[in-house]
Amino acid sequence: MFKPIKKTKIYEKIVDEIKDLIDQGTLKWGDQLPTERELSETFKVSRTCVREAFRILESQGFLDSRPGDGTYVTSNPIDSLVQPLASFILKEKDHQLELFEMRRLLESQLAYLAAERATPENMTKMEKILRRQEEQIANGETGLDSDSDFHHALAEAANNRILLHIINTTIEFQAESRESYLLGEERAKKSLAHHKKIFSAIQKGDGELAANAMREHIGDVEKTLIDTFNEKDISIKKKT
């Protein structure tokens, strides 16, 4: 019935503290939060931890990040609509296969829309992320943060805030499984190749090609993880 208690990560504590301030009314809808630098000094943590906390809170509909302006406690009706779904996904995050099924459906459509709607700024952002992912892999890293950033940037390019929040939520809650997928240089390179294929289709403005490339990418990640989990299960059974 009971499960081992997982060690809380620093950014999760920041998420909980900001949520508490919102629940208590100390932070109200429309309030602007201090900058990442200011909060990192207040919490005595790295800016990376604050940035990760912001990303999670934004994906759950609590915050709205406005480039060049700041981060605000959201008051947009769209966020209120998405929040219950985000909470549901959080509770159901162990059902990885269903989440992958959801991602295949939604992210393929996001890729389609991105091919139609991406601005030059969106294109530049995705291209920079791909270059950073390539550099990280060349340095022996998994490129997990760049992997997340690419999917986030693509969702932004689709210009649909409801889908953006939903897909960001599923991506955040699948962080551990995606990290498992990216372990090993060949897998990381394969993920990068998929991203480049998707981006190429978006550059061409070919929605169908972009959607198919995204379905192929999500399907490959899902299959690899299932095979890995099955192998571990077989290994455990052999030892017992």
C-alpha positions in Angstrom: 0.0 0.0 0.0 2.7 2.4 0.9 5.6 3.5 -1.2 9.1 4.8 -0.3 9.2 8.5 0.1 11.2 10.2 -2.7 13.8 12.8 -1.8 12.4 16.2 -2.7 14.4 18.2 -5.3 15.2 21.9 -4.6 13.0 23.2 -7.5 10.1 21.2 -6.2 10.4 23.0 -2.8 10.3 26.4 -4.7 7.2 25.2 -6.6 5.5 24.3 -3.3 6.4 27.6 -1.6 5.1 29.7 -4.5 1.9 27.7 -4.6 1.5 28.2 -0.9 1.9 32.0 -1.3 -0.8 31.9 -4.0 -3.1 29.8 -1.9 -2.7 32.1 1.1 -3.4 35.2 -1.1 0.1 36.7 -0.5 0.6 36.4 -4.2 -2.5 37.4 -6.1 -3.6 37.0 -9.7 -1.7 39.5 -11.8 1.1 40.1 -9.4 4.6 40.2 -10.9 7.2 37.9 -9.4 10.8 38.9 -8.6 13.3 38.0 -11.3 15.1 34.7 -11.4 18.3 36.4 -10.1 16.4 38.0 -7.2 14.6 34.8 -6.2 17.9 32.7 -6.5 19.4 35.1 -4.0 16.4 35.0 -1.7 16.1 31.2 -1.8 19.9 30.8 -1.8 19.8 28.4 -4.8 21.0 28.5 -8.4 19.0 30.3 -11.1 18.6 27.0 -12.8 16.5 25.7 -9.9 14.3 28.9 -10.0 14.0 28.6 -13.8 12.9 24.9 -13.5 10.3 25.9 -10.8 9.0 28.7 -13.1 8.6 26.3 -16.0 6.7 23.8 -13.9 4.4 26.4 -12.4 3.8 27.9 -15.9 3.0 24.4 -17.3 0.5 23.9 -14.5 -1.2 27.3 -15.2 0.0 29.2 -12.1 2.4 31.6 -13.8 2.6 33.4 -17.1 6.0 34.2 -18.5 6.1 37.3 -20.7 9.3 37.7 -22.7 10.9 41.1 -22.0 8.4 41.9 -19.3 8.5 39.4 -16.5 6.7 36.5 -14.8 3.2 37.0 -13.4 0.7 35.1 -11.4 -1.8 34.2 -14.1 -5.3 35.6 -14.3 -6.0 34.3 -17.8 -9.2 32.2 -18.2 -7.3 29.8 -20.4 -5.0 28.9 -17.5 -8.0 28.3 -15.2 -9.4 25.9 -17.9 -6.1 24.0 -18.2 -5.3 23.8 -14.5 -7.7 20.9 -13.6 -6.3 18.9 -16.5 -2.7 19.6 -15.4 -3.6 18.4 -11.9 -5.1 15.2 -13.3 -2.0 14.5 -15.3 0.1 15.0 -12.2 -1.9 12.3 -10.4 -1.8 10.0 -13.3 1.9 10.5 -14.2 2.7 6.8 -13.6 0.5 5.8 -16.6 3.3 6.4 -19.0 1.7 4.6 -22.0 -1.4 6.7 -21.8 0.7 9.9 -21.6 2.7 8.8 -24.7 -0.6 8.2 -26.5 -1.7 11.7 -25.6 1.6 13.2 -26.7 1.4 11.4 -30.1 -2.0 12.9 -30.7 -1.3 16.4 -29.5 2.3 16.9 -30.5 1.8 15.8 -34.0 -0.9 18.4 -34.3 1.3 21.0 -32.7 4.0 20.2 -35.3 1.4 20.6 -38.0 0.4 24.0 -36.7 4.0 25.1 -36.2 4.7 24.4 -39.9 1.8 26.8 -40.7 2.3 29.5 -38.0 6.0 29.6 -37.0 7.5 33.1 -37.1 11.1 33.8 -38.1 11.7 34.3 -34.3 10.3 30.9 -33.6 12.5 29.4 -36.3 15.6 31.1 -34.9 14.8 29.9 -31.4 14.4 26.2 -32.4 17.5 26.4 -34.5 19.6 27.7 -31.6 18.2 24.9 -29.3 19.2 22.3 -31.8 22.7 23.6 -32.0 22.9 23.6 -28.2 21.6 20.0 -28.1 24.2 19.0 -30.7 27.0 20.6 -28.6 25.8 19.0 -25.4 25.8 15.5 -27.0 29.2 16.1 -28.5 30.4 16.8 -24.9 29.0 13.5 -23.7 25.8 15.0 -22.1 22.3 13.7 -22.7 21.0 17.1 -23.8 17.8 16.6 -21.7 17.2 20.3 -21.1 17.6 21.1 -24.8 15.3 18.2 -25.6 12.6 19.7 -23.4 13.3 23.2 -24.8 12.8 22.1 -28.3 9.4 20.6 -27.7 8.5 23.7 -25.7 9.6 26.0 -28.5 7.8 24.0 -31.1 4.6 24.2 -29.0 5.1 28.0 -28.7 5.4 28.2 -32.5 2.0 26.5 -32.9 0.5 29.6 -31.2 -2.2 27.7 -29.2 -1.9 28.5 -25.5 -4.2 25.7 -24.3 -2.2 23.0 -26.2 1.0 24.7 -25.0 0.1 24.3 -21.3 -1.2 20.7 -21.8 1.9 19.5 -23.6 4.3 21.3 -21.2 2.6 19.5 -18.4 3.0 16.1 -19.9 6.6 16.8 -20.8 7.5 17.9 -17.3 5.9 14.8 -15.7 7.8 12.5 -18.1 11.2 14.0 -17.3 12.5 10.9 -15.7 11.4 8.6 -18.5 12.9 10.9 -21.1 16.1 11.0 -19.2 16.2 7.2 -19.3 15.6 7.3 -23.0 18.5 9.8 -23.7 21.0 7.7 -21.7 23.7 6.6 -24.1 25.2 8.6 -27.0 23.4 6.7 -29.8 20.0 7.4 -28.3 20.8 11.1 -27.7 22.0 11.3 -31.3 18.8 9.6 -32.5 16.6 12.1 -30.6 18.6 15.0 -32.2 18.1 13.5 -35.7 14.4 13.3 -35.1 14.3 16.9 -33.9 16.2 18.0 -37.0 13.7 16.1 -39.2 10.8 17.8 -37.6 12.4 21.2 -37.8 13.2 20.7 -41.5 9.6 19.9 -42.2 8.5 23.1 -40.3 11.0 25.1 -42.2 9.4 23.9 -45.4 6.0 24.7 -44.1 4.9 21.1 -44.7 2.4 20.3 -41.9 1.8 16.7 -42.8 5.5 16.0 -43.0 6.1 17.7 -39.6 3.2 15.8 -38.0 4.4 12.4 -39.3 8.0 13.1 -38.2 6.7 14.0 -34.7 4.6 10.8 -34.5 7.7 8.8 -35.5 9.8 10.5 -32.8 7.3 10.0 -30.0 6.7 6.4 -31.1 10.4 5.7 -31.1 10.8 7.1 -27.6 7.9 5.0 -26.3 9.1 1.8 -28.0 12.6 2.2 -26.6 11.4 2.8 -23.1 9.0 -0.2 -23.2 11.8 -2.4 -24.5 14.1 -1.1 -21.7 11.6 -1.7 -19.0 10.8 -5.2 -20.3 14.5 -6.1 -20.3 14.8 -4.9 -16.7 11.8 -6.9 -15.7 13.2 -10.1 -17.4 16.5 -9.5 -15.7 14.9 -9.1 -12.3 12.9 -12.3 -12.8 16.0 -14.2 -13.7 17.8 -13.1 -10.6 14.8 -14.1 -8.4 
